[in-house]
Amino acid sequence: MSALGRSRALWNRSAPDLRSDEVLAQILDRGEVAAWRELYALAAEDAALRARIHSVIQRVPLWNGRFWLAALASLGDAVDLGESLPPER
């Protein structure tokens, strides 16, 4: 089983369906390093996934939103590292 499939962030899911923005948000916010590495590797190969990750970052309060913006920038996406993000709760 993959790191995403084993992630505790998806405790309420039977499978890591990355087509769901809610699942993406759970992984971005509560995932383990191994799950983040796997998501990063998948995003490196999938521009649509990177766009969805960026959209989630812009809409969902994440404690590590700037980290994920930097990750997207490292993959070559044009992102504004100073853009306004939803406040953490």
Secondary structure, DSSP 4 states (H G I P E B T S, - for coil): --HHHH-GGGTT-SS--TT-HHHHHHHHHH--HHHHHHHHHHHHT-HHHHHHHHHHHHHS--TTHHHHHHHHHHTT----TT---PPP-
